[in-house]
Amino acid sequence: MKNMIVALDTAIQARPSVAGVNGVKIMAPEAARWDHLTGVANNGNGDDNFNQLFRPSSANYVGNPVAMKPWMVAGHTYFTHGNDIQARTYRENVAAQANSYGNVADNDYQPIQIQSTEWCALGNGEGFPNIETYFDVGLFMAKLAYIDITVANAAFFSFWTALDMERGGYARYSLIGYTPGASIYSLESYKDYPITSPGAIKTQPTLWALGNYSLFVRPGFRRIKLSGDIGDQYMGVMASAYKSPPGYRDSKGKELNRVVIVYVNMGTGTDAGCIAAAEFPNGTLPINIRCFETTMDNTSDAANNRNGLRSVNQTIRDEGGIYTIKPRSILTVVYDFKVTP
């Protein structure tokens, strides 16, 4: 890996059209699971990536390649979340090592950026012992996205495949299901028709669950701190907040400041709902608040291809809004503020 990185950087820098710190980037490594980045080397099978590639005293130290500024390291979210303690511990280790290394050779220290580049429903975890509904997969994915983003400090979270034939398994492997040779969505059609045949598609709860993050938390947004009684209730309510960059404009071209809060509620039962409100510093009040909700009801098979990010109303009050986070749901709240000089 070290030799490949150095050779690739040399080749990139030899081509003026793609060279330089703003040119083609190298992201390496991309580990199959989080503990491969931080674990003890296992017979040379690619473990212990941080220490092997980024520790100056290592024989495999990559040095300071131009194409690796800033350093970016990726991992897959597989088999490191058997329980919530394991899920947190592995990702804490990743964040700690990412912070301990950086581009130090040119005295321009930057922590390694972490990227969560692949997940699908392999391996179980707390709140996900068995898959009984399509929504189980989407809700558990939202939980893992929250843990990757807030504990590992991942810059983004990626699903494995956008579209695929569904071969059973409650859409473990796709955001959009495709059934070739079927005018109406059919789980059996793949047995008789090749994927090249025209067919039917169905949006999966994974698409809508991921959309709570990706539709509203746009490139350039930064995660910001939430204070209050939030905690790390991985089997209850989880919340993360994001702020737009300077000069941000909405889809209509209007410049504004935007804050997005994504709530994931893994709680079950009638008493697992939560009432939440946001209060902003210095008495700042939003000029607009919108809420979007994803539940099993609006992503079920009966709701085939309906909008799984349902707009919901909230009661406005001085704090900036009050809203209900239902059991087993994902709620995204979008706050828009005027841009002040």
C-alpha positions as CSV (number, residue, x, y, z in Angstrom):
1,M,0.0,0.0,0.0
2,K,2.8,2.4,0.9
3,N,4.6,1.7,-2.4
4,M,1.4,2.2,-4.4
5,I,0.6,5.5,-2.7
6,V,4.1,6.9,-3.3
7,A,4.2,5.8,-6.9
8,L,0.7,7.1,-7.6
9,D,1.5,10.5,-6.1
10,T,4.7,10.7,-8.2
11,A,2.7,10.0,-11.3
12,I,0.0,12.5,-10.4
13,Q,2.5,15.3,-9.7
14,A,4.2,14.6,-13.1
15,R,1.0,15.7,-14.9
16,P,0.5,19.4,-14.6
17,S,-3.2,19.2,-15.5
18,V,-4.0,17.2,-12.3
19,A,-1.0,18.0,-10.0
20,G,-0.8,20.2,-6.9
21,V,-2.6,20.4,-3.6
22,N,-5.9,21.2,-5.4
23,G,-5.5,18.5,-8.0
24,V,-6.3,14.7,-7.9
25,K,-6.5,13.4,-4.4
26,I,-5.5,10.0,-3.0
27,M,-7.7,8.5,-0.3
28,A,-6.0,5.6,1.4
29,P,-6.6,3.2,3.0
30,E,-10.2,2.1,2.7
31,A,-10.6,-0.5,5.4
32,A,-13.1,-3.3,5.3
33,R,-14.1,-2.5,8.9
34,W,-13.2,0.1,11.5
35,D,-10.9,-2.0,13.7
36,H,-8.7,-2.8,10.7
37,L,-7.5,0.8,10.9
38,T,-6.6,0.6,14.6
39,G,-6.1,-3.1,15.3
40,V,-2.9,-5.0,15.9
41,A,-1.3,-6.2,12.6
42,N,-2.5,-9.7,11.7
43,N,0.1,-11.5,9.7
44,G,0.5,-8.6,7.3
45,N,-3.2,-8.7,6.3
46,G,-3.6,-5.0,6.2
47,D,-4.6,-4.2,9.8
48,D,-3.2,-1.5,12.0
49,N,-3.4,1.0,9.1
50,F,-2.9,4.2,11.1
51,N,0.3,3.1,12.7
52,Q,1.7,1.4,9.6
53,L,1.1,4.3,7.2
54,F,1.1,7.4,9.2
55,R,3.6,6.9,12.1
56,P,6.9,8.5,11.0
57,S,8.9,5.7,12.6
58,S,7.1,3.0,10.6
59,A,8.8,1.3,7.7
60,N,5.6,1.8,5.8
61,Y,5.3,5.5,6.5
62,V,3.8,7.2,3.5
63,G,5.6,10.5,4.1
64,N,3.9,13.7,2.9
65,P,2.6,13.1,-0.6
66,V,1.0,16.2,-2.2
67,A,-2.0,14.3,-3.4
68,M,-2.7,13.2,0.2
69,K,-3.2,16.7,1.6
70,P,-5.2,16.6,3.7
71,W,-4.9,13.0,4.7
72,M,-8.2,11.1,4.3
73,V,-8.9,7.6,5.6
74,A,-12.0,5.5,4.9
75,G,-13.7,2.6,6.7
76,H,-16.7,0.4,6.1
77,T,-19.3,0.0,8.8
78,Y,-19.4,-3.7,9.0
79,F,-19.1,-6.1,12.0
80,T,-18.1,-3.5,14.5
81,H,-21.6,-2.9,16.1
82,G,-22.6,-6.2,17.7
83,N,-23.6,-4.1,20.7
84,D,-23.6,-0.4,21.5
85,I,-20.5,-0.6,23.7
86,Q,-18.6,-2.2,20.8
87,A,-20.0,0.3,18.3
88,R,-18.9,3.3,20.4
89,T,-15.5,1.8,21.4
90,Y,-14.3,1.0,17.9
91,R,-15.3,4.4,16.6
92,E,-13.7,6.2,19.6
93,N,-10.4,4.4,18.7
94,V,-10.7,5.6,15.1
95,A,-11.3,9.2,16.2
96,A,-8.5,9.2,18.7
97,Q,-5.9,7.9,16.2
98,A,-7.2,10.3,13.5
99,N,-6.5,13.1,15.9
100,S,-3.1,11.9,16.9
101,Y,-1.8,11.8,13.4
102,G,-1.8,14.5,10.8
103,N,0.2,16.2,8.0
104,V,3.1,17.2,10.3
105,A,6.0,17.0,7.9
106,D,5.4,20.6,6.6
107,N,4.3,21.9,10.0
108,D,0.8,22.2,8.8
109,Y,-1.0,19.9,11.1
110,Q,-4.5,18.7,10.1
111,P,-6.2,15.7,11.8
112,I,-6.9,12.8,9.4
113,Q,-10.3,13.2,7.9
114,I,-12.5,10.1,8.4
115,Q,-14.9,8.9,5.8
116,S,-17.5,6.2,6.3
117,T,-17.7,4.8,2.8
118,E,-19.8,1.7,2.9
119,W,-22.7,0.1,4.8
120,C,-25.4,-2.4,4.1
121,A,-27.2,-4.7,6.5
122,L,-24.5,-7.1,7.3
123,G,-24.2,-8.0,11.0
124,N,-26.6,-7.3,13.7
125,G,-26.6,-5.0,16.7
126,E,-28.7,-3.6,19.5
127,G,-32.2,-2.8,18.2
128,F,-31.5,-4.9,15.1
129,P,-31.4,-8.6,16.2
130,N,-33.6,-9.7,13.4
131,I,-35.0,-8.0,10.3
132,E,-38.8,-8.2,10.4
133,T,-39.8,-5.2,8.3
134,Y,-38.2,-3.1,5.6
135,F,-38.2,-0.1,8.0
136,D,-36.0,-2.1,10.5
137,V,-33.1,-1.7,8.0
138,G,-33.6,2.0,7.4
139,L,-33.9,2.9,11.1
140,F,-30.9,0.9,12.1
141,M,-28.9,2.5,9.3
142,A,-29.8,6.0,10.6
143,K,-28.6,4.9,14.1
144,L,-25.2,3.7,12.7
145,A,-24.9,6.9,10.6
146,Y,-25.3,8.9,13.8
147,I,-22.6,6.9,15.6
148,D,-20.2,7.1,12.7
149,I,-20.7,10.8,12.4
150,T,-20.7,11.8,16.0
151,V,-18.2,9.3,17.5
152,A,-15.8,8.5,14.7
153,N,-16.3,12.1,13.5
154,A,-16.9,10.8,9.9
155,A,-17.2,13.5,7.3
156,F,-19.9,11.5,5.5
157,F,-21.8,8.2,5.6
158,S,-22.4,6.2,2.4
159,F,-24.7,3.3,1.6
160,W,-23.4,0.4,-0.5
161,T,-25.6,0.4,-3.6
162,A,-28.1,2.8,-5.0
163,L,-30.2,0.4,-7.0
164,D,-30.2,-3.4,-7.2
165,M,-32.5,-6.4,-7.7
166,E,-34.1,-7.3,-4.4
167,R,-33.5,-11.0,-3.7
168,G,-35.3,-11.0,-0.4
169,G,-33.9,-9.8,2.9
170,Y,-36.0,-6.7,3.3
171,A,-33.8,-4.5,1.1
172,R,-30.5,-5.1,3.0
173,Y,-28.6,-4.0,-0.1
174,S,-30.3,-1.2,-1.9
175,L,-31.8,2.3,-1.7
176,I,-34.1,1.6,-4.7
177,G,-35.3,-1.9,-5.5
178,Y,-35.6,-3.1,-9.1
179,T,-37.5,-6.1,-10.4
180,P,-36.8,-6.8,-14.0
181,G,-39.5,-8.1,-16.3
182,A,-42.3,-7.0,-13.9
183,S,-44.8,-4.1,-14.6
184,I,-45.7,-4.3,-10.9
185,Y,-43.0,-4.7,-8.3
186,S,-42.4,-8.5,-7.8
187,L,-39.9,-10.2,-5.5
188,E,-39.9,-13.2,-7.8
189,S,-39.1,-11.6,-11.2
190,Y,-35.3,-11.8,-10.9
191,K,-35.5,-15.6,-11.1
192,D,-36.8,-15.5,-14.6
193,Y,-35.6,-12.2,-16.1
194,P,-32.1,-10.7,-16.5
195,I,-31.3,-7.3,-14.9
196,T,-31.3,-5.8,-18.4
197,S,-35.1,-6.3,-18.8
198,P,-37.4,-3.4,-18.3
199,G,-39.2,-3.6,-15.0
200,A,-40.5,-1.9,-11.9
201,I,-38.8,0.0,-9.1
202,K,-39.6,0.7,-5.5
203,T,-38.1,3.2,-3.1
204,Q,-36.9,1.5,0.0
205,P,-36.9,2.9,3.6
206,T,-33.1,3.0,3.4
207,L,-33.5,5.8,0.8
208,W,-35.8,7.9,3.0
209,A,-33.8,7.3,6.2
210,L,-30.6,8.4,4.5
211,G,-32.4,11.3,3.0
212,N,-33.0,12.8,6.4
213,Y,-29.3,13.4,6.4
214,S,-28.3,13.9,2.8
215,L,-31.2,15.9,1.4
216,F,-30.7,18.6,4.1
217,V,-27.1,18.4,5.3
218,R,-25.4,19.6,2.1
219,P,-21.8,19.7,1.1
220,G,-19.9,22.3,3.1
221,F,-22.2,22.0,6.2
222,R,-20.4,21.5,9.5
223,R,-21.5,19.6,12.5
224,I,-22.1,21.8,15.5
225,K,-22.5,21.2,19.2
226,L,-25.8,20.5,20.8
227,S,-26.2,21.2,24.5
228,G,-28.9,20.0,26.8
229,D,-30.3,16.6,27.8
230,I,-29.2,14.8,24.6
231,G,-26.8,12.1,25.9
232,D,-25.9,9.0,23.8
233,Q,-29.1,7.1,24.1
234,Y,-28.4,4.7,21.3
235,M,-31.6,2.8,22.0
236,G,-33.5,6.0,22.6
237,V,-33.3,9.4,21.0
238,M,-30.1,10.6,19.2
239,A,-29.6,14.1,17.8
240,S,-27.0,15.7,15.7
241,A,-26.9,19.3,14.3
242,Y,-25.3,20.9,11.2
243,K,-24.8,24.5,10.1
244,S,-24.6,25.9,6.6
245,P,-21.4,27.5,5.3
246,P,-21.1,31.3,4.7
247,G,-22.7,32.3,1.4
248,Y,-25.1,29.3,1.4
249,R,-28.1,29.7,-0.8
250,D,-31.2,27.5,-0.8
251,S,-32.7,25.8,-3.9
252,K,-34.4,29.0,-4.9
253,G,-31.1,31.0,-4.7
254,K,-31.9,32.8,-1.5
255,E,-29.0,33.4,0.8
256,L,-29.6,32.4,4.4
257,N,-28.1,30.7,7.4
258,R,-29.5,27.2,7.9
259,V,-29.3,24.8,10.9
260,V,-30.4,21.2,10.5
261,I,-31.1,18.8,13.4
262,V,-31.6,15.1,12.7
263,Y,-33.3,13.1,15.4
264,V,-33.2,9.3,15.4
265,N,-35.5,7.5,17.9
266,M,-34.9,3.8,18.3
267,G,-37.3,3.7,21.3
268,T,-40.3,1.4,21.1
269,G,-43.6,1.4,22.9
270,T,-46.1,4.2,23.5
271,D,-44.0,5.9,26.1
272,A,-40.9,6.1,23.9
273,G,-41.9,9.3,22.1
274,C,-40.1,12.5,22.9
275,I,-41.1,16.2,22.9
276,A,-38.2,18.4,21.8
277,A,-37.5,22.1,21.3
278,A,-34.5,24.1,20.2
279,E,-33.3,27.3,21.7
280,F,-30.6,29.3,19.9
281,P,-27.9,31.6,21.4
282,N,-28.5,35.3,21.9
283,G,-32.2,35.1,21.5
284,T,-31.9,34.4,17.8
285,L,-35.2,33.3,16.2
286,P,-35.6,31.5,12.9
287,I,-37.6,33.0,10.1
288,N,-38.8,29.6,9.0
289,I,-39.0,26.1,10.5
290,R,-39.8,22.9,8.5
291,C,-40.1,19.3,9.9
292,F,-39.8,16.1,7.9
293,E,-40.6,12.6,9.3
294,T,-39.7,9.1,8.3
295,T,-41.7,6.2,9.9
296,M,-42.7,2.7,9.0
297,D,-46.1,4.0,8.1
298,N,-44.9,6.3,5.3
299,T,-42.2,3.9,4.0
300,S,-44.2,0.7,4.0
301,D,-44.7,-1.5,1.0
302,A,-48.3,-0.3,0.9
303,A,-46.9,3.2,0.4
304,N,-44.9,2.1,-2.6
305,N,-42.9,5.0,-4.1
306,R,-44.6,7.6,-1.9
307,N,-42.6,10.3,-0.2
308,G,-40.9,8.8,2.8
309,L,-39.9,12.2,4.0
310,R,-43.3,13.4,5.0
311,S,-43.7,17.1,6.0
312,V,-45.1,17.5,9.4
313,N,-46.4,20.5,11.3
314,Q,-45.0,21.8,14.6
315,T,-46.1,24.3,17.1
316,I,-44.2,27.5,16.9
317,R,-43.1,29.2,20.2
318,D,-40.4,31.6,21.3
319,E,-37.7,29.0,21.6
320,G,-38.0,28.3,17.9
321,G,-40.4,25.3,17.8
322,I,-41.6,22.3,19.6
323,Y,-42.1,18.9,18.0
324,T,-42.8,15.3,18.7
325,I,-40.3,12.6,17.9
326,K,-42.3,9.4,17.6
327,P,-41.1,6.0,18.7
328,R,-39.2,4.3,15.9
329,S,-38.9,7.3,13.7
330,I,-36.5,9.8,12.2
331,L,-37.3,13.5,12.3
332,T,-35.3,16.2,10.6
333,V,-35.9,19.9,11.6
334,V,-34.7,22.6,9.2
335,Y,-34.2,26.1,10.7
336,D,-33.6,29.1,8.4
337,F,-32.2,32.4,9.7
338,K,-31.7,35.8,8.1
339,V,-28.2,36.7,7.0
340,T,-27.0,39.6,9.1
341,P,-24.2,42.0,8.0
